[in-house]
Amino acid sequence: MTLYINCCAREESRTDRLAKAVLQKLGGEFTELKIYEEKLRPLDEKTLNRRTALIGQGDYGDTMFDYAKQFANADAIVIAAPYWDLSFPAPLKIYIENIYVTGIVSAYGENGMPVGLCKAKELYYVTTAGGPYDATYSYGYAESLAKNFFGIPTTHLVKAEMLDIAGNNAEEILSREISRILESGF
């Protein structure tokens, strides 16, 4: 099962359209998690203390671990996150904060370094940008987490950029990228 993490706030999102092309190319069924519709909250002192105690007891049965289990058990991951203010939307960070659970998505090896426990072999990071795209604080972050902490060895950046530059035809740029994905892949 592919997990589609949809971080698109707008109903007519260009990023979502691009991600749907990725999902179509991948084929098969997928589960969509609409981040803006979930009741995710940043971790606070009370939640952190509770989570730490449960992890210490090896008790992962609490519903607070459901997102982490879903992420860790996915065969592939597709993240759709528009490029906002040089990064991704804040709810994606909150989601990551909630899924990064030692014992579910990662563990610590004998040398103290993280070892990923996720089943997925590939993560697709899909984004659109009104201007030029800089992957440093968006895809770069997701790629590092996937490879160094989650155990997901392969990541793909799928993007359409320069969509809102005067004189550019956003629909043409987006359609061209969607066609490229559907015809030749990533």
Disulfide bonds with the S-S distance in Angstrom:
none
